[in-house]
């Protein structure tokens, strides 16, 4: 006799087994640093100055994946309908919003923190701007401009730069660790001396500074919080395009826990970022960390980074290049040299061992080529060089004419 129990057991045997899909199998431990609100000022996980009194927002262990939800470099309201006039409304006191900082468990002052970039998931919109008074050729480009880019994991296109497709080569424009008290004092002192000599150095600016309790107008350390625009020994705004997925950045830890932060993601950039911006976008950045005990002593002048075949993947298939030397017009004083107040400089048409002028000469030559051969206007050409063309040092020994090349990948113009 077949009982009800036997029928039940038979049904269990004959019924198909329910197996989990591979997407249900989790192997990674992930710490997520989320993004809240429309701007950095709305977000407890965001800051835009450097100081050791800034509190870490989350802790992570080495080996864990850390996901940073980042904002665009200008913390802006720019969108795909933005126009040049909108560039003039940007508040540069808000540059750069950083996500973090993250306390790395077990990391001590004096260690090195190895940060491997695992992935970048870009937003669907990005921009490149020409901001009056900023950029390598700021004396030649005095009007605002913006290119609005549509982004995918494959390429970027812009109605303002027709006929150009920029491949996705994402990296962290800004990534670093918090400085300690000694570093704050030393870096402020040297930048103050530079400013007193007439050089460009951005002093602490409490207006727009975050977190307000530490760096704002009434903040406890408002006169010590460093701006994020210049990179320093702690990393920060290095804008090095070779630090793509798969590479590992080595940072010196100045405080226990290091205080790791990420921001200012670049969808793509040419070596030099000459217009002042790359293809700027928000993104989700995934990294993994490792502690190298006592490794900071190997980095007295700045971070290191390492990798494998990533650099090969960044090289163009076809290119056109221009070469520049330290040669200028008689009577011209380039903006980079005005603070030196040299009476010898203006009458010269050639400068000795000057990479900056060689780079300027090469870049202007490339812009002229893009205008005369490819048919772009000068602002479009300047943007193309900023997001796609690479400035490379040729020689540092052939006195007096050091050489710099500007290399433009031709495949960006393919239909």
N, C-alpha and C positions, 0 to 999 in steps of 0.2 A: 504494500500500500504506500502510495506517495503522499506524504504529509505536507502540510503547509510549510513546515520548516524546511523540508527537502526542496520544495519549489523555490523558496526564498534563497536557499544556498545555490541552487542551480542557476537562478537568475544572476546572482553575483558573479558566478564563474563565467557565464556567457556574456555579461555586459562588458562593453569595451572599457579598458582601463583609462583613467583620466590622468594624463601626464602633463607636467608643467612645461610651458614653452621656455626656450632658452632665455628669453627676456625676463623671466621670473627668477632666474638664478643670479644672485648678487654676490660678488666677490670683493668689491672695493669698499673701503671705509672712506667716506667723503665728509669733509667739513665745508659748509656752505656759508659764505659771507654775502648776505642778500643786499638788495638795493631797495630803499624805501623812499617814497615821495618823488616829487618832480625834480628836485635839485639837491645838491649836497647839503644845503642849509636845512633841509627837511629830514636828513638821513643821519641817524646816530652811528652808522658804519662808514661815514665819509669825513674826510678832513682835507685841507688844502695848504697846510703849513707843516714844518718839521720842528718837533721839540720832544725831548724825552718824557715830558710830563703828559703827553697825549696818551690816554689810556688805551690799552689793547681791547678789542671788542669780542674776541673769541680765541680759544686755544686750539692748537693742532699738534699732533705727534708726527715725528718724521715717518715717512712712508705713507701717510694718509694723503689722499688727494684733497686739495683745497680749491674750491670754486669761488672766484672773485667775480661778482657782478659789477661791472665798471661803467662809468659815465664818460661821455666825450670830453676831450681835453679842455674845452672852453666852458663846460657846464652850461651849455647854451639852450636857447629855444629855437635854434635853426632847424629847418625842415626842407623838404624837397621843393618848396615854393619860395625859399628865401632868395633875396636879391642883394646886390652890393650895398645898398643903404642899410640893410640889417647888420652888416659887418660892423658898421660904425657904432651900433648900439651895444656891442659886446663889452661887458665889464671885465677887464683883464685882471682885476683884483681877485677874481674867482678861479683863476688858473692855478694849478690843475687839481680837480677833485680826485682824491685817492681813496680806494676802498681798503679798509682795514683800520688800524694795524692788527696783525695776528701774532699772538704769543706762541713761539715754537718751543714746545716742552723739551727741556734738557739742554737747550742752547744757552751758552754762557758768553759773557763779554770776553773777547779774545778768540772765540771760535770763528770759523767760516761757515756760512750757510750756503749750501748748494741748492739752487732752485731750478728744477727741470721743467720746461714748458711742455705740457702734455697736449693741450688743445686750446684753440680760440674759436668761439662761435660768435661771429660778428652780427651786429644789428643789420637791418635791411637798408638803412640810410647812413651816408657819411658825407663829409664835406671837405673841401680844401679852400682856404681863404688867403687873400692877400690883405694884410692889415697895414694901413699906412704907418710908417715909422718902425716896422718890424720886418725881419727877413734879411737875407744876405745882400740883396740888391735894393735895400730900402731907400737909397738915394735916387734910384731910377724908377721905382714903382711907388708912386705917391697916392694912387687912387685905389679905393676898395674894390675887391672882386671876390666872387664866390663861385665855385663849381659844386653843384649838388650831384652826388653819386648814388646810383642804385646798386646795391651790393648783394652778391650771392656768395656761396662757397667757391664759385668758379672765377668770377670776374666782376669788375666795376665798370659802369658806363655812366656818362654824364651828357645831358643835352647841351651843356655849356662848353664841352670839349668834344665836339662831334667827330666820329670816325676813329675813336680811340677806345681800346679795351685794356684795362689794367688787370693783370692776373692777381689772384688773392695770395698775398705773402704776409700774413698777419704776424705781428709781434707786439710785445709790451713796450710802448714808448717810454713809459715810466714804471720802474720797479726798483724797490730798494728796502732799506731798513732804517729805523730811527737812529739819529745820532745821539751820543751821550752829552753830558754837560761840558766836558772838555772840548769836544768837537764843535759844539755851538760857539764857545768862546773863541776858539782858534779861527773858525771859518768867518765869523762876524768880524774879527779883527782884520783879517787879510782883505776882506771885501770892502771894509771901511777905508782902508789905506788906498785901495784901488780907486774908490769913488773920490777920495780927496785929491788924487792925482789926475782926476778928470776922466777916468775910465768908466765904463758902464758896469754898475753893480747895483743890484736891487736891494735896498734896505728893508727891514721888517715893515710891513704895512698892515696895521690892525683892521682897517676897513675891509670888510668882506672875508676876514680871516676866520677859519674854522679849525678846531672847535672854539667857539666864542669864549668859553670859560678860561681857556688857556691863552689863546692868541688874539681874541677880539679886542675892540676898543677898551673894554674894562677887564681884559684878561689878566691872569696872574703873571704871564710872561710875554706880554704883548710886544716888548721891545727886543725879544730874543728869538721869536719864531721865524725860521728861515723860509724864504720864498721857494717855490718848487720849480721855477723856470730853469735855473742853472743846475746841471748835474754836479755832483760832488763825490767824495770818496765813499759815501754811503749808497751810491747808485743814483736813483731818481730819474730825472728826465734825460736819459742818455741817448735816446733816439737812434739806436744801432739796429739797422735792418737785418743784420745777420743773426740776431738772437731769435730765430724762428722756432717752430715746434721741433722738439728733439734735442735742442741745445740746452746746456746747463750753465746758469749764471752763478758765479761765486761772489758772495758778499761778505764783508767783514762785520761781525757782530760787535756793536759798541755797548749794548745793554743786555742784561739777561733776558732771554726770550726773543731778542732781535727786533721785534716789531716789524714784521714783513708787510709790505703794502704793494698794491698794483693799481695802475690806472693808465689813462692816455693811450689807449690801444690804437695802433695804426694798421689799417687794412692793407696798405701798401705804402712804400716810401722809396725814393731814390736816396743813395748815399749823399748826405748833405742837407736834405730837407730844406732846400734853399729858399723857398718862398715863405718859410716860417711854419707851415703846416704840411702834413702828409694827407692821406685820406683818413680823416679823423672819424672815429665812431665809438659808440659804446659796445661792450661785448661781455661774454661770459668766458673767463680765463681760468683754465685748470692747470695747476702746478703740483709738483711733488717735491718735498724737501728732504735734505740729508744734512747732518751736522758733521763737519770735519774739525775735530778738536784742535785748538790752537792755530787754526789756519789763517787767522786774520793777519799774522805777522808777515805773510807772503804778499800782502796787498797794501803796501804803504801809500801808494799813489792812486789807487782806484780799484774797482772790481776787475775780475777776470771772467772769461767765459770759454766753454769748450763744447765740442760736438764731433760729428762725423762727416757724412757726405752732404750735409745741409747746404754748404756754400756752393757746391756744384749745381744744386737745383736752382740757385738764384741767378746763375749766369745766363745771359741772353743767347738765343739761337743765332741771331744775326744782329749786327749793330752798326751804327755810325758814330764816330768819335771825333771830338775836337781836342786840340792841345793848346794849353795856355802857359805863358811865361810871366815873370814879374815885370811886366811892361805896362806903362800907363801913359796918359797924355801929359805933356808938360803943363804945369800950372794946376793939375788936379791933385786934390788931397782926398783920398778915399775915406769913407766914414770910419773905418776901423783904425785909422791912424791919427785922427784929429786930436785925440786926448794927449798924444805925445808932444804936440805943439813944436814940431821940428821945422825950423826955417830951411833946412836942407832938403826937405821932402818935396815941396811943391815944384821947384824948377826941374826936378829929375824926370826923365821918361823911363828910366829903368831902375829898379830897386834890387838890392843884393839879398839873395837867399830868402825871398819872401813868398811863402806858400800861399798866403791869403790873396795876394794880387795875382799869382799864377792861377789860382782857382777862379777868381773873378773873371780873368781874361778868357779862360776856357769856357766858363759858363755863358758869358755874353756871346761868345762865338757860336755855341750850341743853340742859344735862343735865336740868333740871327739865321742859323741854318733851318730851324723849324719854321721860321717866318717865311724865308725866301724859297725854300724847297717844298715844305709841306703845307704852306698856305695858312698857318695859324696867325692870329694877331699876337702881339707881344705878351699880353696877359695870359692868354691860353698857353703860349709856349713856356712861360715862366712856371705855370702850374704843372705842365707836363714834366719839366725838369725836376720839380720838387717831388713828384710822386713816382717817377719811373727812371730817371737818368742818374747814373752814378759818377760821383767825382772820385778819381783815383790818383794817388801820388805816383808820379813817374820816377823822378830822381830827387835826391837830397844832397847831391855831391857836385853837380856840374856847375860850378861857380861862374857867374852869379845867378844863372838862370835855372832855378828849380823848375820842374815841369809838373803840371796837373792835367789829366785828361777828363773830359766829360763823355761818358759812354751812354748812348741812347739805344735801347732795344727796339729793333725795327718791327718785331712781331706784334707790338701793341697797335700798329697801324693796319694789320691784316684785316680784310673784310670778315 
